[in-house]
Amino acid sequence: MIEFKPRYFVLPAIALTVLAMLHAPADGGSSARSCGAAQVTDPGIQASFAAFHRTQSATARKICALANNILP
């Protein structure tokens, strides 16, 4: 007969928990979707970030999307 012991369920439960945590963005998706500007509250610095984002390359946009976990 098969014995059901708790030790057989602990490792799969930990693995499922880790996988569930990796699926969602680290910030829960609540921050603005830009690289670096979400943490800044100064309007002048936010304006310089906005100007930078208008001139950044396509590769930089892909890296930013990868960092924000929003790649299509």
N, C-alpha and C positions, 0 to 999 in steps of 0.2 A: 504494500500500500504506500502511496505517496504521502510524505510528511510535509506540511506547509510550515516552514520556519521563517521568522521575521528576517533573518539574514539573507534570504533569497530575494527579498523585496527592497532592501535598503539601497543597494547599488543601482538598480533600475530607477528607483524613485529619485535618487540624486542626479542621475543622467537626464531624466526627463525635466527636472527642475532647471538644470544648467541649459538645456536646449531651449526651454521656454524663456529664460532670461536673455539668451543670445538673439532671439527672434525680434524682440522689441528694441527700439532705439534706447540708448542709455538715459536720455532725458525724458523719456515718455512721450516724445513728440511735441512737447509744449513750447520749446524755444523757437525763435525765428530761424528760418532756413537760410542762413548765410554764414560764411566762415568768419568767425571772430566778432561780428557786430552785435550779437545777441547779449554779450556780457557787458557792453559799454553803455553807460548812461549819459555821457557827455554829448550834447548835440553836435559840436564841432567835429569830434572824432567820428561820430556816426556818419556825418556828411562826407568825411574823407573816405570812410569805408564804402559808402554808396558810390562815390566817384571812382574808387578802385575797382569795384565790381562791374562798372560799366565798361572798363577798359581791359579787363583780364582776358586771358586766352581761353580757348575751348578746353585745352588740357587742364587748366586751373579750375574751370567750372566742373569738369568731371571729377577731379580730386576733391573738390569741395562737396560735391554730391556724395562721393564715397565716404567722406568723413562724417557727413550728416546722415548716412544710412538711407538715402533716398534715391539711389540709382534705379532707373526703370527696369 
